[in-house]
């Protein structure tokens, strides 16, 4: 997934931080992950999606200020085009709905854009700008 978005997946800083976060401060009310296990078992995953809820200031566009963000969706190359990404995305979107989140954002790779659009995602206007400090 990271390579498909043009990022180097190998730096260990983020991997170490993720391993440290998951067993401890993972707040199930604001973060969720859904996976598809490998059919052979053994604890290996073939697909996963994760997202979080962030509290922003309320606005005229979002009265409670809660936004969902799909942090990642990834499927093992060997198991792509079999509906697994859709399965974990539907589970994640259902979780957002159960949490009463009305706006969910994500960034899409060109390969996954059709899936997200089929689930109801649309272009956002104005464009997102970023300053990295």
Backbone as CSV, one residue per row, in Angstrom:
resi,resn,N_x,N_y,N_z,CA_x,CA_y,CA_z,C_x,C_y,C_z
1,UNK,0.819,-1.179,0.000,0.000,0.000,0.000,0.865,1.245,0.000
2,UNK,1.863,1.300,0.882,2.713,2.483,0.955,3.490,2.695,-0.335
3,UNK,4.026,1.637,-0.881,4.761,1.742,-2.143,3.837,2.217,-3.259
4,UNK,2.586,1.750,-3.269,1.629,2.161,-4.302,1.314,3.647,-4.215
5,UNK,1.492,4.235,-3.029,1.243,5.670,-2.847,2.522,6.488,-2.982
6,UNK,3.629,5.819,-3.369,4.870,6.537,-3.584,5.700,6.778,-2.339
7,UNK,5.463,6.007,-1.290,6.204,6.163,-0.038,7.129,4.970,0.179
8,UNK,8.200,5.204,0.884,9.125,4.133,1.253,8.554,3.412,2.468
9,UNK,8.153,2.149,2.333,7.558,1.432,3.455,8.564,0.903,4.464
10,UNK,9.854,1.109,4.222,10.846,0.433,5.046,11.285,1.163,6.314
11,UNK,11.154,2.487,6.464,11.645,3.096,7.708,11.013,2.444,8.937
12,UNK,11.840,2.151,9.904,11.358,1.416,11.069,10.716,2.303,12.119
13,UNK,10.904,3.619,12.052,10.334,4.503,13.076,8.829,4.326,13.197
14,UNK,8.121,4.360,12.072,6.668,4.256,12.130,6.235,2.862,12.520
15,UNK,6.977,1.833,12.102,6.617,0.469,12.452,6.754,0.244,13.959
16,UNK,7.819,0.753,14.535,8.032,0.627,15.970,6.930,1.370,16.739
17,UNK,6.614,2.583,16.308,5.573,3.372,16.971,4.217,2.671,16.879
18,UNK,3.916,2.064,15.721,2.652,1.344,15.557,2.591,0.128,16.477
19,UNK,3.696,-0.612,16.571,3.717,-1.781,17.470,3.526,-1.350,18.916
20,UNK,4.091,-0.207,19.281,3.956,0.283,20.653,2.537,0.755,20.950
21,UNK,1.861,1.349,19.958,0.523,1.885,20.159,-0.528,0.785,20.273
22,UNK,-0.461,-0.197,19.410,-1.543,-1.157,19.313,-1.877,-1.881,20.609
23,UNK,-0.913,-2.410,21.352,-1.328,-3.115,22.565,-1.727,-2.183,23.711
24,UNK,-1.384,-0.899,23.625,-1.630,-0.018,24.759,-2.749,0.978,24.576
25,UNK,-2.480,2.066,23.899,-3.401,3.198,23.854,-4.397,3.135,22.701
26,UNK,-4.750,1.991,22.267,-5.690,1.842,21.159,-7.097,2.024,21.701
27,UNK,-7.669,3.192,21.508,-9.000,3.532,22.002,-10.048,2.999,21.029
28,UNK,-10.764,1.976,21.425,-11.728,1.324,20.541,-12.919,2.214,20.203
29,UNK,-13.090,3.323,20.899,-14.173,4.240,20.552,-13.763,5.202,19.448
30,UNK,-12.468,5.390,19.233,-12.013,6.330,18.208,-11.128,5.681,17.147
31,UNK,-10.811,4.421,17.295,-9.970,3.725,16.329,-10.518,2.312,16.112
32,UNK,-10.424,1.867,14.858,-10.901,0.514,14.562,-10.083,-0.074,13.425
33,UNK,-9.963,-1.384,13.437,-9.294,-2.108,12.362,-10.079,-3.387,12.096
34,UNK,-10.200,-3.718,10.822,-10.898,-4.931,10.406,-9.993,-5.689,9.462
35,UNK,-9.962,-6.999,9.606,-9.034,-7.816,8.827,-9.738,-9.039,8.257
36,UNK,-9.107,-9.605,7.244,-9.499,-10.911,6.703,-8.316,-11.832,6.928
37,UNK,-8.559,-12.924,7.641,-7.506,-13.891,7.922,-7.177,-14.713,6.682
38,UNK,-5.950,-15.165,6.627,-5.521,-16.055,5.547,-6.303,-17.354,5.673
39,UNK,-6.779,-17.914,4.554,-7.574,-19.143,4.639,-6.828,-20.328,5.243
40,UNK,-5.501,-20.309,5.205,-4.728,-21.401,5.791,-4.495,-21.229,7.284
41,UNK,-4.963,-20.136,7.850,-4.755,-19.893,9.273,-3.348,-19.442,9.551
42,UNK,-2.876,-19.712,10.727,-1.508,-19.371,11.083,-1.310,-17.914,11.468
43,UNK,-2.397,-17.165,11.611,-2.269,-15.786,12.055,-1.893,-14.796,10.963
44,UNK,-1.766,-15.242,9.743,-1.423,-14.342,8.641,-2.695,-13.667,8.125
45,UNK,-2.571,-12.399,7.758,-3.706,-11.648,7.238,-3.566,-11.487,5.735
46,UNK,-4.708,-11.405,5.052,-4.651,-11.142,3.617,-5.219,-9.771,3.266
47,UNK,-5.981,-9.165,4.175,-6.517,-7.831,3.929,-6.795,-7.153,5.254
48,UNK,-6.740,-5.834,5.224,-7.039,-5.079,6.436,-7.389,-3.639,6.099
49,UNK,-8.181,-3.043,6.969,-8.523,-1.624,6.874,-8.538,-1.073,8.285
50,UNK,-8.061,0.155,8.430,-8.048,0.803,9.736,-8.469,2.250,9.591
51,UNK,-9.136,2.741,10.595,-9.579,4.128,10.569,-9.672,4.700,11.966
52,UNK,-9.836,6.015,12.001,-9.938,6.688,13.289,-10.925,7.842,13.210
53,UNK,-11.357,8.277,14.363,-12.267,9.408,14.482,-11.513,10.532,15.177
54,UNK,-11.611,11.722,14.597,-10.965,12.901,15.160,-12.031,13.936,15.494
55,UNK,-11.867,14.577,16.622,-12.784,15.642,17.027,-12.229,16.982,16.580
56,UNK,-12.933,17.646,15.687,-12.592,18.995,15.254,-13.623,19.945,15.846
57,UNK,-13.443,21.220,15.609,-14.463,22.176,16.017,-15.707,21.979,15.157
58,UNK,-16.892,22.084,15.744,-18.113,21.996,14.938,-18.165,23.132,13.914
59,UNK,-18.775,22.831,12.778,-18.945,23.826,11.720,-20.349,23.697,11.147
60,UNK,-20.680,24.600,10.255,-21.964,24.531,9.579,-22.054,23.269,8.724
61,UNK,-20.919,22.729,8.304,-20.899,21.527,7.479,-20.907,20.240,8.292
62,UNK,-20.534,20.330,9.556,-20.438,19.152,10.417,-20.698,19.594,11.852
63,UNK,-21.954,19.529,12.263,-22.393,20.139,13.518,-21.698,19.587,14.763
64,UNK,-21.307,18.316,14.767,-20.640,17.799,15.968,-19.119,17.794,15.838
65,UNK,-18.599,18.073,14.646,-17.160,18.198,14.459,-16.390,16.891,14.430
66,UNK,-17.080,15.769,14.383,-16.380,14.478,14.352,-16.174,14.057,12.904
67,UNK,-14.948,13.702,12.592,-14.589,13.262,11.250,-13.948,11.884,11.324
68,UNK,-14.279,11.054,10.356,-13.629,9.768,10.228,-12.533,9.852,9.176
69,UNK,-11.507,9.059,9.380,-10.433,8.995,8.403,-10.031,7.540,8.220
70,UNK,-10.025,7.098,6.972,-9.554,5.756,6.645,-8.048,5.852,6.499
71,UNK,-7.347,5.310,7.482,-5.896,5.438,7.501,-5.235,4.521,6.484
72,UNK,-5.745,3.302,6.368,-5.186,2.419,5.343,-6.146,1.289,5.020
73,UNK,-5.987,0.826,3.794,-6.634,-0.386,3.310,-5.558,-1.095,2.500
74,UNK,-5.340,-2.347,2.796,-4.306,-3.092,2.082,-4.747,-4.541,1.924
75,UNK,-4.412,-5.093,0.760,-4.691,-6.499,0.480,-3.436,-7.130,-0.102
76,UNK,-3.102,-8.303,0.392,-1.966,-9.059,-0.121,-2.109,-9.229,-1.628
77,UNK,-1.029,-9.019,-2.358,-1.050,-9.108,-3.827,-1.700,-10.395,-4.329
78,UNK,-1.412,-11.479,-3.664,-1.917,-12.789,-4.075,-3.447,-12.892,-3.976
79,UNK,-4.068,-12.037,-3.146,-5.502,-12.152,-2.878,-6.308,-10.962,-3.385
80,UNK,-5.721,-10.136,-4.217,-6.440,-8.978,-4.745,-7.498,-9.389,-5.759
81,UNK,-8.466,-8.475,-5.961,-9.555,-8.634,-6.935,-10.516,-9.766,-6.553
82,UNK,-10.628,-10.034,-5.238,-11.550,-11.077,-4.762,-12.573,-10.526,-3.769
83,UNK,-12.615,-9.206,-3.596,-13.604,-8.593,-2.715,-13.160,-8.377,-1.279
84,UNK,-11.908,-8.701,-0.965,-11.463,-8.572,0.431,-11.341,-7.114,0.868
85,UNK,-10.842,-6.241,-0.006,-10.759,-4.820,0.352,-12.155,-4.249,0.565
86,UNK,-13.076,-4.625,-0.291,-14.464,-4.168,-0.113,-15.011,-4.660,1.231
87,UNK,-14.740,-5.900,1.565,-15.242,-6.481,2.809,-14.755,-5.696,4.031
88,UNK,-13.464,-5.396,4.085,-12.951,-4.675,5.256,-13.387,-3.220,5.236
89,UNK,-13.542,-2.634,4.033,-14.028,-1.251,3.947,-15.480,-1.147,4.404
90,UNK,-16.315,-2.076,3.991,-17.711,-2.069,4.425,-17.790,-2.197,5.943
91,UNK,-16.989,-3.072,6.520,-16.974,-3.215,7.982,-16.534,-1.914,8.644
92,UNK,-15.508,-1.272,8.106,-15.028,-0.015,8.678,-16.078,1.086,8.533
93,UNK,-16.703,1.187,7.375,-17.741,2.210,7.188,-18.939,1.955,8.098
94,UNK,-19.302,0.697,8.303,-20.382,0.382,9.250,-20.007,0.795,10.670
95,UNK,-18.725,0.628,11.020,-18.259,1.066,12.341,-18.383,2.577,12.460
96,UNK,-17.957,3.323,11.421,-18.110,4.787,11.460,-19.582,5.163,11.646
97,UNK,-20.458,4.502,10.912,-21.892,4.798,11.052,-22.386,4.506,12.467
98,UNK,-21.956,3.398,13.049,-22.362,3.053,14.421,-21.851,4.081,15.431
99,UNK,-20.746,4.741,15.092,-20.187,5.786,15.954,-20.798,7.158,15.630
100,UNK,-21.760,7.197,14.722,-22.466,8.425,14.317,-21.538,9.446,13.662
101,UNK,-20.563,8.954,12.930,-19.679,9.818,12.158,-20.305,9.992,10.783
102,UNK,-20.482,11.251,10.367,-21.186,11.517,9.115,-20.264,11.895,7.957
103,UNK,-19.001,12.193,8.238,-18.041,12.530,7.186,-16.813,11.651,7.365
104,UNK,-16.436,10.953,6.296,-15.260,10.082,6.312,-14.392,10.443,5.117
105,UNK,-13.116,10.670,5.378,-12.149,11.005,4.338,-11.144,9.880,4.154
106,UNK,-10.526,9.855,2.984,-9.416,8.938,2.718,-8.609,9.467,1.551
107,UNK,-7.440,8.904,1.385,-6.622,9.149,0.203,-6.572,7.832,-0.571
108,UNK,-6.770,7.924,-1.883,-6.883,6.714,-2.693,-5.726,6.571,-3.663
109,UNK,-5.273,5.350,-3.825,-4.362,5.051,-4.930,-5.218,4.954,-6.191
110,UNK,-4.602,5.146,-7.346,-5.374,5.000,-8.590,-6.038,3.624,-8.706
111,UNK,-5.366,2.578,-8.225,-5.916,1.219,-8.316,-7.169,1.047,-7.461
112,UNK,-7.270,1.772,-6.363,-8.383,1.585,-5.428,-9.493,2.618,-5.586
113,UNK,-9.265,3.624,-6.402,-10.242,4.713,-6.520,-11.637,4.213,-6.908
114,UNK,-11.721,3.280,-7.833,-13.032,2.772,-8.268,-13.780,2.111,-7.108
115,UNK,-13.062,1.367,-6.277,-13.699,0.741,-5.114,-14.307,1.804,-4.207
116,UNK,-13.535,2.824,-3.876,-14.025,3.853,-2.957,-15.200,4.616,-3.549
117,UNK,-15.124,4.907,-4.833,-16.246,5.603,-5.475,-17.500,4.721,-5.456
118,UNK,-17.335,3.417,-5.626,-18.492,2.514,-5.597,-19.116,2.449,-4.205
119,UNK,-18.347,2.811,-3.194,-18.851,2.834,-1.817,-19.424,4.205,-1.445
120,UNK,-19.391,5.146,-2.394,-20.003,6.450,-2.159,-19.051,7.608,-1.959
121,UNK,-17.749,7.371,-1.977,-16.791,8.468,-1.822,-16.798,9.326,-3.080
122,UNK,-16.667,10.630,-2.896,-16.649,11.581,-4.008,-15.487,12.543,-3.827
123,UNK,-15.207,13.303,-4.886,-14.158,14.320,-4.811,-14.548,15.398,-3.804
124,UNK,-13.556,15.952,-3.139,-13.766,17.010,-2.159,-13.251,18.312,-2.751
125,UNK,-14.004,19.362,-2.538,-13.601,20.676,-3.001,-13.711,21.624,-1.822
126,UNK,-12.794,22.431,-1.505,-11.544,22.733,-2.197,-10.465,21.688,-1.914
127,UNK,-9.346,21.765,-2.636,-8.294,20.760,-2.443,-7.633,20.873,-1.068
128,UNK,-7.142,19.761,-0.613,-6.403,19.696,0.635,-5.003,20.265,0.423
129,UNK,-4.574,21.136,1.299,-3.223,21.680,1.277,-2.513,21.234,2.544
130,UNK,-1.203,21.109,2.505,-0.477,20.638,3.676,0.840,21.386,3.816
131,UNK,1.206,21.663,5.061,2.508,22.192,5.411,3.123,21.197,6.359
132,UNK,4.278,20.671,6.013,4.981,19.742,6.901,6.049,20.514,7.634
133,UNK,5.941,20.565,8.971,6.900,21.336,9.787,7.816,20.422,10.563
